[in-house]
Structures are given as C-alpha cells and as structure tokens.
Amino acid sequence: CQQGAESCYIVPVAEVWPEVERAECLARGAALKWASGVFCRPEHLERLSQYKKRESQRTASIHTRLKSMVQSYLEGVGWGLEQLQEARSELRDVSHALKKAGLESSQNAEGVKSLERLREVSVNHCQLLAAVSNLPRLYSVRSMVLETERLVESRRLLEAHARLMDLERWQDDILWQLHGAPGTTGSVLSIEDQELVAKYFSGVGQLVDALGKELWAVVSSALALARQNPTPFVSAVRIVEREEALDRALLEERGGSGSNSRPLPPGRPRCWRACFFQVLEEAVSARFRSVSYLHTRGPGLAGHLSALQHATMADLGTVRHLLEHCVPPRYRLTGAYLRASHRCLQAHLAQVSSWDLESGEIFAVLNWVLHIYNSPDMMGHPELVADIEKEALGPLISTEGLEQLQSKYVQSVRKSVSEWMHKALQVELQDWQRDQEPDTDHEGFYQTSLPTIITQMLEENARVALMIGESLRDQTIQMGLYEMENLLNRFREALVEFGKEHRRNLSSNKNKFYLHYLLASISNCIILKKSTESLQQQQSSRSAGQFSRTPPNPLAALDRAVRRACRLVMDQLLLDLQPFLPGLLTRPWLVQGDPTPKLCHVLERHLELYGRVRPPCRQRLQEEAQWLMVVEYVRALMQKRLVCRGAEERRQLAQQMVQDDQLFREILHGLVSVEGDGSVPEVNPLALLPVLADFIRLKDPSMLTLEVSGLAAKYPDISEEHVSVLLDVRGDVSRDIRGAVLDLLEQSAPPLPAGYRPIFTDILVPPSTMAFCLPTAKCA
C-alpha cells in the first residue's frame, strides 16, 4: 500500500517535471560506469554482496531524510494557514470598530461647529489681554530709551545694559505675542507688523550700537584704565559675559527648526566675546602705530626697535599683573595679548624688511629678531615663558625672510667694503708718489696704511656678523675674501703701471723712493696674507659647500702680486747695475778690477733695503739678487769681451774672478743656499764662479774633457754654445780638443732633475760674427 502511494506520488511529479526521466537515465548510466570500473575482473564479484548492502543502507538513509524534511515542510504550511485564519478574524473586528468610530465622528462634527465662535472670542480675548498688559511697557519705551542713553553717555555701563536687556525682552515678547504662541492657530507675523514693531523699538538698536561703541572704547583703553581705574574695564567684561550667556541660552532654547519654535530676537547672537578679542588686537596694533616712526630710517631704526621692546614689555607687565585679574581665567588675556603683539610685530617687521635698508639697519633688525626678542629681557622673560609655550607663536621672520635679510646685509656690506677698498687703494697710490720713505712698524719693516685699513675692516665686519650668527659670519668672510681677491688683482695692475711710469720718468728722477714703496708693497702683501689666512680659519667647516659660486682664492692673487713686485724690484736692481756691467770682464777690469766694487756697492745698498721687508720675502729677494748678480756676471763672460792670449792672462782672469766671488760672498754672507737633503738638488749660483775660474785656469787642455764632464754634471742646463764660448775665452783650445769636448757634451747631456732651477738657460750666447770666407765644402 505504501509502495502504491509512492508510485502515485511519483507519477504526477514526472508529468510536471519531464527532466526526472532524463535524470534517471543519467543516474543509471553513471551507476553502470561505476560498476564496470569496480567489477572489471571476475574475482571482484566476491565483494558484490558488500557493495549491495552498503548501497541499500545509503538509499534507506536518503529516503528517511527526505521524508523528515517533507514532514517538517508540511507542518510549517499548516501553522501558517492557522495564522492567516486568526489574522482574518482580527481584521474583521478592526473593520467593524472603524465603521463604528466613523459614525460617532460624523455625529460630533455638528457639535464642533457650534464651538467655533467660542474659539474666536477666546483668541480676541487673549490679544486684548496682551495689549492691556503691554500698554504700560509700550508707553514707557521712549522714556526707557532716553534714560538708557543717558546712562551710556555717563559710562554707567552695567545699569545701561540692564535697561537695554529689559527693552529687548519687551520687544521679543511683543513679537512673539503677535506671532502667536505655540499650540494656537495664530498666523505667521506679517511684514507690516514686523516693520511697525521695528520702527517703534528703533531706539533699542541704536542703544545696542552706542553701548557697544562705549564698550570697545573702554577695551581699547584698557591699558591706561588698568593703571588708573580698572572699574570700567571690569564692567565691560561683565557685560560681555552677560551677552555671551544670553546668546548661549537663546541658541539652546530657540535653535530648533520646528513651526512652533520661537525665533531669535533681532541682532542675535552678538558674539561680543569674539569682538572683545578683536578690539584688543586692534588696540595693540594702534599701540604699535603710536610708537614714533620719526627718525625710523638710518640710525633711528635701532632706537625705534628699542622703543618697541620697552613699550611691549611695559604693556605685557600691565596685562599680566593688572588686567589678567579683571577677566575670567579662560580668557588667558596674557596669551591673547602675546598673540596680538606677535602678529603686529610680524607685520611691522615685514614692512621694515621691504625697505631699502643699509647694512647697519639690517644688523639692527637681525639682532633684534634673533637675539633681543627671545632674550630674558623680552619674550624669554621667566614670567612669559609658560604663556609663550602654550601659544606657539612661531618666528617673527620666516627662514626665507631671514635668508633674504642676510643676503641683503652681505650685499650692502660688500658695497661698502668695495668702496673703502677702492679709496684705500687710491690713498696707497698717492703714497707711492710721496717724496719720502714709507713708514715703518715697530720692527723696522716698511709698510703703508693699506693692510691696516683692509685687515681692520674685514675683521670688524666678521666680528659684527658673528654677533648675528656663524652663518652670516661665514657669508661675510666669503664676501670679504672675494673683495680681497679683486683688490689684489687691481693692486698688481697698479704695480705694473707704477713700474711703467717709473721707467718713463727715469731722466727726471721723479720717483726717488720707487724701490722703497715696492718693498713696502711686498710687506703689505705679507700682512694681508696673514689676515686672509686668519679669516679663512674663522670660517666653520660646514660652510665650505654652501656657496654656489667658485670659492675665492685671494692667496693665489697675493702670490701673483708678490711675484710681480719682486720682479719689479729685480728690474730696478738690474737697472742700477746696468751702468757698470759693460766694464765687467774687460781688459781694464783685469788690470784694475774697477767695476766690481761699484757693483758690490749697488748690491749692498739694495740688500740693506731688502732687510726692511718682512720674511719670508726678505730671503726671497736676497736670493733673487744673488741669482741676478751671478747671471749678469756669467752673461758678461759670455760676451767674450776678454779672450786670453796666454797662460798668464788665464791665470789673472781666474784669479780676478775668484776675487770678485769673494767680494760677492762678503756682501751676501749668510745668504748662500744650504744644500737640501739630497732628494732635490739646489743650485748655489755663487758656486758657479769658482768652477768657471778653475775651468779657465786649467793648464792642460787635454783635461778639458774631464772638466766639462764635471761641469755638465753640476749644471745640466749648460749648452754647447756656452762651453764653446768658454773654450774661446781660454784662447788655447785646438780644433780637435774642441770637437772632442763638444761631442762628449752632446752624448752625455743629462736630463734636468726635478726641482732644479736652470741658470744657463737665462744666459743667451750672442751669435758669433763669422769672417768672410770662400764657400768651401769644409766651411759649409
């Protein structure tokens, strides 16, 4: 019977869902595939009973779950039907109740119509009652306004504010009564009624303006009142607090947006506390403007800033010790005054910074901003530190503004330094034309005013800039070094022009102290070098890469100027020696030795003047003079003014050369170069004269080859032309020996060692004047 029921249930489902038959076919195919895989061999059939039993259990479990699920669905459907039936019955009851209530409401509508007249009478009665109750107030409005005006004019501010609050309350009540109270059917207030009330109470708005004007006048003069009578200021603060409390209460009570919400009175909220601080800031700004701006430019700027400092600190003391006690603690009046003062100072200093300021004015601004403003004498005062930390005021001038100010300061100082250096150089050039020796310092060295002026100016600028900060000091020093380099370049050009002018005026003997001022210039350069090195040492190491321009190199310019001055000094020495050099190494010289003492006298006089030069240039000049003397002596020998005619003349020539060498050594005692450590040979020019004397004194010409070999080893720059002239001066060298000597010199020409200063390279051999001869092959 159960199987029959199931079959009856399945048939309609299959009719409704044709896919069931297809699903069954797929299931049979899958089962067949599974069975063919499991029972692919005969021996697998032994487990057929096990598979059959397992599948039967699985099928029974599925059938059981399906039946329980269908049963639970059926139970839910039955419960839902029961609920629908209950809801249907309840809806039927509610419908009957609504019909009954509708019938009763229609019956009561006729009774409500009879009460409409009563409602109108009640509304009229309420309006008449309000008019009667407001009549005394309306009649007293004019007198109240006049009385309040009198109180305001006499600065009885608290009484005036109390009367004003009464007037505002009356105005508000009348507007609300005309509008209609909540819960009534009164219409919205018409525009005509609003204009009528506003016109009648127009004096109230004027009173508010007059009272506010008096309040802000009191607040503006708070600093003066605090020292005399702070009562008006206290009254003003109390009125501000009353207004703030009233604004807050009205916003809480009437801030809604419903149709029955009471509107805010005209002019509310007033926000007088915000106006209080705004007026305070305007008063601070007026105080800053009251500080005299006369004589602000130039030296007066420092005094102006000092006046600002004293005025600000005096006002802060008044605010902190007097006004702070007249206001509620939440006002933080000292902090508000600090903010206002700081903003006013920022605006004022921004205006000052935009002016075309000189270096002294910029220094005053930077010093005031960076040091005075935050010092214990001003904002760093112990009593103000806590308030400043709370307010976080920030810098008076931004970092970019400070950098621009410092750049303007450096440019202004550079302009001044350039002008002073130009003037100092002009004074130096005028000193060179004086008909007296240069001044000497306490050590006896020549000097002029130029290095003192330049050194003091640069060091003073660096010292002043350091008062602002290391960065400005480094920029100032860098600028000074640039200007020093420019000055030294112009100084070197002036030296060149000075030398040209001296050579043009030799005959007039105009510049008698030409050499003295050249030596003074060299001493000046040494002083400037020490000053430059001192300035470079003062620069901080981190400033090395801060400057985008090529760093200045005044030391190189100094070296060029010193070299030029030394060259001019040597030119003057040569000029003074020139009259006596033609008589050197001639037959009169061989007999009498006449020019040599005069040469020694000129050299001695020059060396004595060189002693007025600061070391190490003094030693350099002495060595150059020694070098020049030897070079000119050898050059005279190369002129072949004296050719020996025999052994006796060679002996006399060598002896006279040795005597001249002794004279030179006596003058140049202590100046003979000391040989180095062997790594870099140093040439002693005086040692050349005895060597040449030995070369000429040599008796056996066959030994000349060995002598020339030693000479070339000591002086590797000697050429064949020089040796040929020496052989000619001897006058006894045969053609074969000459050829052998020159061949040896050509084969054994050694390279110049590192650090060797050539001596023969500066001595040119004059071209030989060949006698006329027939153009034979040998001559060719």
C-alpha positions, 0 to 999 in steps of 0.5 A: 500500500505504501509502495502504491502511494509512492508510485502515485506520488511519483507519477504526477511529479514526472508529468510536471517535471519531464527532466526526472526521466532524463535524470534517471537515465543519467543516474543509471548510466553513471551507476553502470560506469561505476560498476564496470570500473569496480567489477572489471575482473571476475574475482571482484564479484566476491565483494558484490554482496558488500557493495549491495548492502552498503548501497541499500543502507545509503538509499534507506538513509536518503529516503528517511531524510527526505521524508523528515524534511517533507514532514517538517515542510508540511507542518510549517504550511499548516501553522501558517494557514492557522495564522492567516485564519486568526489574522482574518478574524482580527481584521474583521473586528478592526473593520467593524470598530472603524465603521463604528468610530466613523459614525460617532465622528460624523455625529460630533462634527455638528457639535464642533461647529457650534464651538467655533465662535467660542474659539474666536472670542477666546483668541480676541480675548487673549490679544486684548489681554496682551495689549492691556498688559503691554500698554504700560511697557509700550508707553514707557519705551521712549522714556526707557530709551532716553534714560538708557542713553543717558546712562551710556553717555555717563559710562554707567555701563552695567545699569545701561545694559540692564535697561537695554536687556529689559527693552529687548525682552519687551520687544521679543515678547511683543513679537512673539505675542503677535506671532502667536504662541505655540499650540494656537492657530495664530498666523505667521507675523506679517511684514507690516507688523514686523516693520511697525514693531521695528520702527517703534523699538528703533531706539533699542538698536541704536542703544545696542550700537552706542553701548557697544561703541562705549564698550570697545572704547573702554577695551581699547583703553584698557591699558591706561584704565588698568593703571588708573581705574580698572572699574570700567574695564571690569564692567565691560567684561561683565557685560560681555559675559552677560551677552555671551550667556544670553546668546548661549541660552537663546541658541539652546532654547530657540535653535530648533527648526520646528513651526512652533519654535520661537525665533531669535530676537533681532541682532542675535547672537552678538558674539561680543566675546569674539569682538572683545578679542578683536578690539584688543588686537586692534588696540595693540596694533594702534599701540604699535602705530603710536610708537614714533616712526620719526627718525625710523630710517638710518640710525633711528631704526635701532632706537625705534626697535628699542622703543618697541621692546620697552613699550611691549614689555611695559604693556605685557607687565600691565596685562599680566599683573593688572588686567589678567585679574579683571577677566575670567581665567579662560580668557588667558588675556596674557596669551591673547595679548602675546598673540596680538603683539606677535602678529603686529610685530610680524607685520611691522617687521615685514614692512621694515624688511621691504625697505631699502635698508643699509647694512647697519639697519639690517644688523639692527633688525637681525639682532633684534629678531634673533637675539633681543626678542627671545632674550630674558629681557623680552619674550624669554622673560621667566614670567612669559615663558609658560604663556609663550609655550602654550601659544606657539607663536612661531618666528617673527621672520620666516627662514626665507625672510631671514635668508633674504635679510642676510643676503641683503646685509652681505650685499650692502656690506660688500658695497661698502667694503668695495668702496673703502677698498677702492679709496684705500687703494687710491690713498696707497697710490698717492703714497707711492708718489710721496717724496719720502720713505714709507713708514715703518712698524715697530720692527723696522719693516716698511709698510703703508696704511693699506693692510691696516685699513683692509685687515681692520675692516674685514675683521670688524665686519666678521666680528659684527656678523658673528654677533648675528650668527656663524652663518652670516659670519661665514657669508661675510668672510666669503664676501670679504675674501672675494673683495680681497681677491679683486683688490689684489688683482687691481693692486698688481695692475697698479704695480705694473703701471707704477713700474711703467711710469717709473721707467718713463720718468727715469731722466727726471728722477721723479720717483726717488723712493720707487724701490722703497714703496715696492718693498713696502708693497711686498710687506703689505702683501705679507700682512694681508696674507696673514689676515686672509689666512686668519679669516679663512680659519674663522670660517666653520667647516660646514660652510665650505659647500654652501656657496654656489659660486667658485670659492675665492682664492685671494692667496693665489692673487697675493702670490701673483702680486708678490711675484710681480713686485719682486720682479719689479724690484729685480728690474730696478736692481738690474737697472742700477747695475746696468751702468757698470756691467759693460766694464765687467770682464774687460781688459781694464777690469783685469788690470784694475778690477774697477767695476766690481766694487761699484757693483758690490756697492749697488748690491749692498745698498739694495740688500740693506733695503731688502732687510726692511721687508718682512720674511719670508720675502726678505730671503726671497729677494736676497736670493733673487739678487744673488741669482741676478748678480751671478747671471749678469756676471756669467752673461758678461763672460759670455760676451767674450769681451776678454779672450786670453792670449796666454797662460798668464792672462788665464791665470789673472782672469781666474784669479780676478774672478775668484776675487770678485766671488769673494767680494760677492760672498762678503756682501751676501754672507749668510745668504748662500743656499744650504744644500737640501737633503739630497732628494732635490738638488739646489743650485748655489749660483755663487758656486758657479764662479769658482768652477768657471775660474778653475775651468779657465785656469786649467793648464792642460787642455787635454783635461778639458774633457774631464772638466766639462764632464764635471761641469755638465754634471753640476749644471745640466742646463749648460749648452754647447754654445756656452762651453764653446764660448768658454773654450774661446775665452781660454784662447788655447783650445785646438780644433780637435780638443774642441770637437772632442769636448763638444761631442762628449757634451752632446752624448752625455747631456743629462736630463734636468732633475726635478726641482732644479732651477736652470741658470744657463738657460737665462744666459743667451750666447750672442751669435758669433760674427763669422769672417768672410770666407770662400764657400768651401765644402769644409766651411759649409 
